[in-house]
Amino acid sequence: MFGDAPGGVRSDPPRVSPRGTAVAALPPDYQPEQAPTKEIPPQFRRTVVDYPTVEPSGTILIDTPNRYLYLTLGNGKAIRYGVGVGREGFTWSGTERISRMKEWPDWLPPKEMITRQPYLPRFMAGGETNPLGARAMYLGNTEYRIHGTNQPSTIGSFVSSGCIRLTNEDVEDLYKRVTVGSRVIVLPGANTATSQLRPRHKPTAMRSPEETGPSRGVRGSDPEGRNDRQLLRSDLPDLPL
C-alpha cells in the first residue's frame, strides 16, 4: 500500500499547520499546491518497462534529459518514475550512493540560498507542506537528494537546483525498494547510454509496478559514494532542492 513505511506500518506526516509562518514565507515556486492539482502526463506515471542494462537489481539510474528515474529489477526490467530535475545550469552527472534515508524530512535552506532569498524560513519541519515531501534519500556527501514534493505538477519539468523530485506517492514507493548504500547513477547530457549501459531498444511499458517485489538495493565498499561525480556548472548549486 502506498504511504506505508518498511514493515507495513504507515508513516503519517507530522502535524504541521499549512497556514504556518514557515509556509507563508515560501516563495510562490515552493508553495504547496492546492487540490485539485493538475494531472501528471501519462508518460511520467510510474510503470514497469523493458530496460536492458548490465547494472544489478536495485540500482537507480536517472535520465535527466527525459526526466525519468529507473530502478532496475533484473532480467531486463525496471520501474520507471517521472521526475523533476535540475533546471539549466544546475544539472550534474556521476555516481553516488544513498548515504541516509529520512521520512518526512525537515528542510533547512543552505546559507547560499538564504543570502539570495533572506525572506525564506531558516527551518521548516517535515510535513505535507514541506518542499521535500514525504521522503528523502541523501546522496553521498553532497547536498543533493532524491525526494518528494509539495508541487506534484512539476514532475516532468526542469525545475530544481540539482535534486531529483518525485510525487510523494512515487517517492514512498521508491523508498521501500532501496537501502542505504544503493547505487545512484546520474547519466550525462542528452545521451542516456554510458559504458555501464547496453540499451538495445526504447523502454516500453509492461505492467503495473505493484506486481513486483522490493529490490534488495546495492551495497559497496564506498560508503560515501563519492565516485566520479561531475557538476555541469562552474560552482556548486546554492539551492539544492
N, C-alpha and C positions, 0 to 999 in steps of 0.2 A: 504494500500500500504506500502511495506517495506520502511523504511527510513523516514516515516512521524512521526512527533512529536505528542504528545497528542493534540487533537483538529483538526487534519488533516493538520497542517502546517508543511511543510518539513523542517527539520533542517539540513542544509548543513554543511559539515565540514569547519572549519576555513581555510583560505588560508595560507598554510604553504609550503614552498619550500621543495620538497623531497630531494634536494641536500644541504640542510642547514647544518651548522656545527653540530647542535644537532643530526641530523640523522647520519651524518658521524661518530660521536663519539660512536654510539651504537655498542656493540659487535655483531658478526655475529648472535648469537642466538636471537637478538632483532631487527635486520634489517628488514624493511618491505619487504615482498615477492614481487617479480616482476611477472607480468602476462606473460604467463598463469600460474596459480597456480595449484598445484596438487588437483585432485578432492577428496572431502571428501567421505570416505567409506559410503555405503548406510545405514549401521546401525547407523550412527551418524547424519543422516539428520533429521531435525525436523519433527515430526509426532504426531498424536493423538493415544494414546494407552489405553487399559484397565489397570486401576491401582487402585484396591480396597484399600481404606485407610480410617481411621477414621479422618484424617486431613481435615479441612474445605477447601472449594474452595478458591484459592488464595495463598495457602501455597507452598513454594518452598522446595523440598527435593533433596538432592544431594547424588547420589550413586557413591562415589569415586572409588571403585574398578572397576566398569563397565563403568565409565566415562560418566555418564548420569546426567542430571538435569531434574527433573519433576516439572511441575506446575500443581497443582490439579485444576480440573474444576468442581468437584462434580459429583454425580451419577456414581462413579466408573471409571471416565475418567481423563486423564492427558495429557498435552502436554509434550512430551519427546524431549529434546535437547541433542545433543552430546556436550561434553565439554572437555577442557583440565584441568587437576587437578594437585595437588601437587606431585612433584617427591618424591622418597624415602627419608624419614627423614623430610619431610615438610608437611605431611598430618595432619589433625586435625578433630575433630568431636565435635558436640554440637549444640546448638540452639542460633541463633541471630535474630535480626530484622533489616530490612533495615532502616538505620538512615538518609541517604542522597542519592539523585539521581542527576546525572550530565550528560549532553550531551557533547560529545567531550571533555572529561576531560583532564586537564593538568597532567603532570607526574613530580613529584618531588621525585627522588630516595632517600630513607631514608639514614641517615648518616652511618648506618652499611654497606649498600651497597656501598656507596662512599668510605668508608675505604678499602673495599676489591677490588673495581674497580675504582680507582681515575680518570680514563680517561672518566668516564661517564659524561654526561651533568648534571648540577645541577638543571636544569629546562628544560622541553620540553613542548611547547604549544600544546594544543589539535589539532588533525587533523588526516588525514588518515594514516600518517606515525607514529603516536604515538603508543607505545606498548599497551596502554589501550584501543585503538579502539574507537568506536563510542559512547558508553555509559558506565557508571559505576554506580553500586549500592553498596554503602558502608555499611558494616555490623557492626552494633553496634558501640562500641568504639574501635574496632580493626583496624588494618591496612589492613585487608582483604577486597576484593571487588569481586563482580561478574562483569565482564567487557568484552569488545570486544577484538579484537586482530588485529595486522597488519601482523600476520602469520597464516592464516586460516588452513594451512596444519597441524598445531599442534593439531587440535581438535581430541580428541580420544587418547591423549597421557598423560603420567605422566611427566609434563613439567614445572610446576610453583613452586613457593615457598609458596604455600598455597592459592593463589587466584584462582578463577574459571573463565575460559575464554570461550567465545563463539565466533562464527563468528560474524562479525558486523551485518549481516542481522538478525541473531538469537537474538543477544542482543538488537537490536532495537525492535524486536517483543516482547521479554520478558518485556522490559522497559515499553511498552504501557499497559501491562496487570497487573502490580503490582503498589504498592504505598509505600510511606514512612510508616513504621510500619508493612509491610508484614513480615510474619514469615519465617525464613530460617532454615531448619534442615539439618545438615551435618551428614550423617549416619556413624557409626563407622565401621572400619575394613572391613573384607570381607563379613560380614553378613548384608544384607540390611534390615533385619527385626528388629524392635525395639518394645517396648511396645506401641508405638504410631501407629504402622502399623499392618495391617491384610492382608498381601499379600496371596491371595488364589491360584493364578496361575501366570505364567510368563506373563509380559505385552506383548500384541500383537498389531500391527499397525491396526488402524481402518480407519482413513480418514485424509484428509489434515487439519491442524490447522486453515487455513484461513476460514474454515466453522464455527469456534467457535467465540464467542464474548469475549471481555476482561473480566478478573476476577476483582473483586472488591478489592482484597487484604485483609489483616488481620491486624487489629489494636489491641493493647493490652495495659495493664497498665504499661508495662516496656519499656519506650521509647528508652532506650539504648540497649535493647535486650541482656543484659548480663546474659543469662540463661544457666548454665551448660555447658559452652564451655570448651573443653578439648583439649589441644595441645598434639599431639602424638610424641613429642620430648622434650628434656630437657630444651630448651631455645626457645625464640621467633625467628621466621624466620627473617633474615636480608634482604630478597629480596621478599617483598610481591607483587608479580606480576604474 
